[in-house]
Amino acid sequence: MIRVILQPEPAGFNATVRAPGNHFLAKKPAPSRRQIKRAGADYWRLCLPQLQAAYREICAYSAVWIPSSASVDHFQPRSRFYALAYEWSNFRLSDQKINRRKDDNIGVQDPFEVQPGWFVIDFAAFYVRCGDGLQPDDENRVLYTILLLQLNGDQLVEQRRKVVEEYARGAPLEDVERYYPFIALELKRQNLTETIKGLFQL
């Protein structure tokens, strides 16, 4: 996970998402998922294309390009924070699987508040680890995020390995930066942009 910068609210967001959403909440102040679905009040779905464009189709949690599996995550769960259900600032672009794992849980590290070195990649195993020297609360939150979101699931670990192998075999670093920014950041932070190539049989 890397630091994500909150992007400006898109034009028309208030009219298409916030206003109708708040109108619905005025009638149903604490709606269930079923009530939202029945009323067709999941207006946040309408801004998914703008969310994808704003965040370059990169998942806020895995820092991986997700052009076909993107979804709108409510960082503060809408089942607990009703007033934030239709707020752009509460939306994170998320891979669908990761979004389902996060579900209504709280305590996950906010991508908007990640600090450098909190999440690191162990390139020996291609696992995401907690960085050194964090305060206990920060360390616990980072570890909880890695575990809950399964950032070291087989698919993501294998994807990291393949990306690094392709880079070692000649793929441009610019492509890694564009589509897998966490990997690129860690390669540069650990001064591995050249030496990592020696780990692969070319």
C-alpha positions as CSV (number, residue, x, y, z in Angstrom):
1,M,0.0,0.0,0.0
2,I,1.2,3.5,-0.8
3,R,0.0,7.0,0.0
4,V,-3.0,8.0,-2.1
5,I,-3.8,11.7,-2.6
6,L,-7.5,12.7,-2.4
7,Q,-8.5,13.9,-5.8
8,P,-11.0,16.7,-6.4
9,E,-14.7,15.9,-6.4
10,P,-15.8,15.5,-10.1
11,A,-18.2,17.8,-11.7
12,G,-21.8,16.7,-11.3
13,F,-21.1,14.5,-8.3
14,N,-23.4,16.5,-6.0
15,A,-26.3,16.2,-8.4
16,T,-25.9,12.5,-9.3
17,V,-24.7,11.1,-6.0
18,R,-24.7,13.3,-2.9
19,A,-28.1,15.1,-3.3
20,P,-30.2,12.0,-4.2
21,G,-28.3,10.0,-1.6
22,N,-29.0,12.5,1.2
23,H,-32.6,12.7,0.1
24,F,-32.9,9.0,0.5
25,L,-31.2,9.2,4.0
26,A,-33.7,11.8,5.0
27,K,-36.4,9.2,4.6
28,K,-34.3,6.3,5.8
29,P,-31.7,7.6,8.3
30,A,-30.2,4.1,9.0
31,P,-31.0,2.0,5.9
32,S,-30.1,-1.7,5.6
33,R,-28.3,-3.0,2.6
34,R,-31.6,-4.5,1.5
35,Q,-33.4,-1.2,1.8
36,I,-30.7,0.6,-0.2
37,K,-30.8,-2.1,-3.0
38,R,-34.6,-2.1,-3.0
39,A,-34.8,1.7,-3.4
40,G,-32.0,1.8,-6.0
41,A,-30.1,4.1,-3.7
42,D,-26.6,2.9,-4.4
43,Y,-25.9,6.1,-6.2
44,W,-22.1,5.8,-5.5
45,R,-22.0,3.3,-8.3
46,L,-22.7,6.1,-10.8
47,C,-19.3,7.7,-10.0
48,L,-17.2,4.6,-10.5
49,P,-15.9,5.8,-13.9
50,Q,-14.9,9.1,-12.4
51,L,-13.3,7.3,-9.5
52,Q,-11.3,5.1,-11.9
53,A,-10.2,8.1,-13.9
54,A,-9.2,10.1,-10.8
55,Y,-7.1,7.3,-9.4
56,R,-5.8,6.0,-12.7
57,E,-7.4,2.6,-12.2
58,I,-5.1,1.8,-9.3
59,C,-6.5,-0.1,-6.3
60,A,-6.0,2.0,-3.2
61,Y,-5.2,-1.0,-1.1
62,S,-3.1,-3.3,-3.3
63,A,-1.6,-0.5,-5.5
64,V,-2.3,-2.6,-8.6
65,W,-3.9,-1.7,-11.9
66,I,-7.5,-2.9,-11.9
67,P,-9.2,-1.9,-15.1
68,S,-11.9,-4.7,-15.1
69,S,-12.4,-5.4,-11.3
70,A,-12.8,-1.9,-9.8
71,S,-15.4,-1.1,-7.2
72,V,-16.3,1.8,-4.9
73,D,-15.2,1.1,-1.4
74,H,-16.6,3.2,1.5
75,F,-13.6,3.6,3.7
76,Q,-15.8,4.3,6.7
77,P,-18.4,1.6,6.2
78,R,-21.8,3.0,5.1
79,S,-23.5,0.5,7.5
80,R,-21.9,2.4,10.4
81,F,-21.3,5.9,9.1
82,Y,-24.5,6.6,7.2
83,A,-23.8,10.3,6.7
84,L,-20.6,9.4,4.7
85,A,-22.4,7.0,2.3
86,Y,-22.6,9.5,-0.5
87,E,-19.4,11.5,0.2
88,W,-16.6,11.5,-2.4
89,S,-14.0,11.9,0.3
90,N,-15.1,8.6,1.8
91,F,-14.7,6.6,-1.4
92,R,-11.6,4.5,-2.2
93,L,-11.1,2.8,-5.5
94,S,-10.8,-0.9,-4.7
95,D,-10.5,-4.3,-6.3
96,Q,-13.8,-6.1,-5.8
97,K,-12.2,-9.0,-3.9
98,I,-10.4,-6.7,-1.5
99,N,-13.6,-4.6,-1.1
100,R,-15.5,-7.8,-0.1
101,R,-12.8,-8.8,2.4
102,K,-12.8,-5.3,4.0
103,D,-16.6,-5.4,4.1
104,D,-17.9,-3.4,7.2
105,N,-14.7,-3.8,9.2
106,I,-13.0,-0.7,10.7
107,G,-9.4,-0.3,11.7
108,V,-7.9,-0.8,8.2
109,Q,-5.2,1.6,7.3
110,D,-6.5,4.5,5.3
111,P,-4.5,4.8,2.0
112,F,-4.9,8.6,2.2
113,E,-2.8,8.5,5.4
114,V,-0.1,6.0,4.7
115,Q,3.4,7.2,5.6
116,P,6.6,6.2,3.7
117,G,7.9,2.9,4.9
118,W,4.8,1.7,6.7
119,F,4.2,-1.0,4.1
120,V,7.3,-2.6,2.5
121,I,7.9,-5.5,0.1
122,D,10.2,-8.4,1.0
123,F,11.6,-9.2,-2.4
124,A,12.9,-12.5,-1.3
125,A,9.4,-13.8,-0.8
126,F,7.4,-11.0,-2.5
127,Y,5.4,-10.6,0.6
128,V,4.1,-7.3,2.0
129,R,5.5,-6.6,5.5
130,C,5.2,-4.0,8.1
131,G,8.0,-1.5,8.1
132,D,10.4,-1.1,11.0
133,G,10.2,1.5,13.8
134,L,6.4,2.2,13.7
135,Q,4.5,3.2,16.8
136,P,2.5,0.3,18.3
137,D,-0.8,1.6,17.1
138,D,0.4,2.2,13.6
139,E,2.1,-1.2,13.5
140,N,-1.0,-3.0,14.7
141,R,-3.1,-1.2,12.1
142,V,-0.7,-2.1,9.3
143,L,-0.5,-5.7,10.3
144,Y,-4.3,-5.9,10.6
145,T,-4.7,-4.4,7.1
146,I,-2.3,-6.9,5.6
147,L,-4.0,-9.8,7.2
148,L,-7.7,-8.7,6.7
149,L,-7.2,-7.7,3.0
150,Q,-5.0,-10.8,2.3
151,L,-2.3,-8.7,0.7
152,N,-0.1,-11.7,0.8
153,G,-2.6,-14.0,-0.8
154,D,-1.2,-16.3,-3.5
155,Q,-2.5,-14.3,-6.4
156,L,-1.0,-11.0,-5.3
157,V,2.3,-12.6,-4.3
158,E,2.6,-14.4,-7.7
159,Q,1.6,-11.2,-9.5
160,R,4.5,-9.3,-7.7
161,R,6.9,-12.0,-8.6
162,K,5.9,-11.9,-12.3
163,V,6.0,-8.1,-12.5
164,V,9.5,-8.0,-11.0
165,E,10.6,-10.9,-13.3
166,E,9.3,-9.0,-16.4
167,Y,11.1,-5.9,-15.2
168,A,14.3,-7.8,-14.8
169,R,13.9,-9.2,-18.3
170,G,13.7,-5.7,-19.8
171,A,10.2,-4.2,-19.1
172,P,10.5,-0.4,-18.6
173,L,10.5,0.9,-15.0
174,E,8.0,3.4,-16.2
175,D,5.5,0.6,-16.9
176,V,6.0,-0.7,-13.4
177,E,5.5,2.8,-12.0
178,R,2.3,3.2,-14.0
179,Y,0.6,-0.1,-13.3
180,Y,2.2,-1.4,-10.1
181,P,3.4,1.8,-8.2
182,F,4.0,0.1,-4.9
183,I,6.5,-2.4,-6.5
184,A,8.2,0.5,-8.3
185,L,8.4,2.6,-5.1
186,E,9.9,-0.3,-3.1
187,L,12.4,-1.2,-5.8
188,K,13.6,2.4,-5.7
189,R,13.5,2.8,-1.9
190,Q,15.5,-0.3,-1.4
191,N,18.0,0.6,-4.2
192,L,17.1,-2.5,-6.1
193,T,16.3,-1.1,-9.5
194,E,19.5,-2.7,-11.0
195,T,20.5,-5.4,-8.5
196,I,17.1,-7.1,-8.6
197,K,17.9,-8.1,-12.2
198,G,20.7,-10.3,-11.0
199,L,18.2,-12.5,-9.0
200,F,16.7,-13.8,-12.3
201,Q,18.1,-16.1,-14.9
202,L,18.2,-13.9,-18.0
